Amino acid sequence: MRRVQINIRGRVQGVAFRHNTWLMARKLGLKGYVKNLSDGSVEIIAEGPDPQVAELVDFCQRGPFGSSVQSCQVDEQTPQRDNAGFEIK
């Protein structure tokens, strides 16, 4: 299991970044959330098997159509083994 906090900066709000991240995370079976922050960035907490988390990180580095990712910071965290799904906050 792997848990990461991802902070994405650039043109990432108002371009369906959260929705597309939610779709990808659910497809991959990950737990956690995605939310917009007041500084214009997007924060993601994602937990699951390492290959699936790595795939989400790759997605976040590119972003969905219409976005422009300037930076994607990934910080490792201790897995929580949370049973909740993946949500948009």
C-alpha positions as CSV (number, residue, x, y, z in Angstrom):
1,M,0.0,0.0,0.0
2,R,1.1,3.5,-0.8
3,R,-0.4,6.9,0.3
4,V,0.6,10.2,-1.2
5,Q,-0.3,13.8,-1.0
6,I,-0.1,15.5,-4.4
7,N,-0.2,19.3,-4.8
8,I,-0.7,20.6,-8.3
9,R,-0.1,24.2,-9.5
10,G,-0.9,25.8,-12.8
11,R,-4.1,26.2,-14.6
12,V,-5.9,23.5,-12.6
13,Q,-9.1,25.0,-11.4
14,G,-12.0,25.6,-13.7
15,V,-10.9,22.9,-16.2
16,A,-12.5,19.8,-14.6
17,F,-9.3,18.7,-13.0
18,R,-11.1,17.5,-9.9
19,H,-13.7,15.6,-11.8
20,N,-11.2,13.9,-14.1
21,T,-9.0,13.0,-11.1
22,W,-12.0,11.5,-9.4
23,L,-12.9,9.4,-12.4
24,M,-9.3,8.2,-12.8
25,A,-8.9,7.4,-9.0
26,R,-12.2,5.5,-9.0
27,K,-11.2,3.5,-12.1
28,L,-8.0,2.6,-10.3
29,G,-9.7,1.7,-7.1
30,L,-8.0,4.3,-5.0
31,K,-9.1,5.8,-1.7
32,G,-8.8,9.5,-0.7
33,Y,-10.0,12.8,-2.1
34,V,-9.3,15.7,-4.4
35,K,-10.0,19.4,-3.6
36,N,-9.4,22.9,-4.8
37,L,-7.3,25.1,-2.4
38,S,-7.8,28.8,-2.0
39,D,-4.4,29.6,-3.5
40,G,-5.6,28.2,-6.9
41,S,-3.9,24.8,-6.6
42,V,-5.4,21.3,-6.3
43,E,-4.7,18.9,-3.4
44,I,-5.0,15.1,-3.7
45,I,-4.7,12.4,-1.1
46,A,-4.6,9.0,-2.7
47,E,-4.0,5.6,-1.2
48,G,-3.9,2.1,-2.8
49,P,-1.6,-0.3,-4.4
50,D,1.7,1.2,-5.6
51,P,1.1,0.7,-9.4
52,Q,-2.3,2.4,-9.3
53,V,-1.0,5.3,-7.2
54,A,1.9,5.7,-9.6
55,E,-0.6,5.8,-12.5
56,L,-2.6,8.6,-10.8
57,V,0.6,10.5,-10.2
58,D,1.4,10.3,-13.9
59,F,-2.0,11.5,-14.8
60,C,-1.7,14.5,-12.4
61,Q,1.7,15.5,-13.9
62,R,-0.1,15.9,-17.3
63,G,-3.6,16.9,-16.2
64,P,-6.8,16.6,-18.2
65,F,-7.4,18.4,-21.5
66,G,-7.6,22.2,-20.9
67,S,-5.3,22.2,-17.9
68,S,-1.7,23.4,-17.7
69,V,0.3,21.8,-14.9
70,Q,3.3,23.9,-13.8
71,S,4.3,21.8,-10.9
72,C,3.3,18.5,-9.3
73,Q,4.7,17.9,-5.8
74,V,4.3,14.4,-4.4
75,D,4.9,13.7,-0.7
76,E,4.8,10.2,0.6
77,Q,2.6,9.5,3.7
78,T,2.0,6.6,6.0
79,P,-0.9,4.5,4.7
80,Q,-4.1,4.8,6.7
81,R,-5.8,1.7,5.3
82,D,-9.0,3.9,5.1
83,N,-12.0,2.0,3.7
84,A,-13.7,5.2,2.4
85,G,-13.9,5.7,-1.4
86,F,-12.5,8.5,-3.4
87,E,-14.4,11.8,-3.2
88,I,-14.4,15.4,-4.4
89,K,-14.3,17.9,-1.6
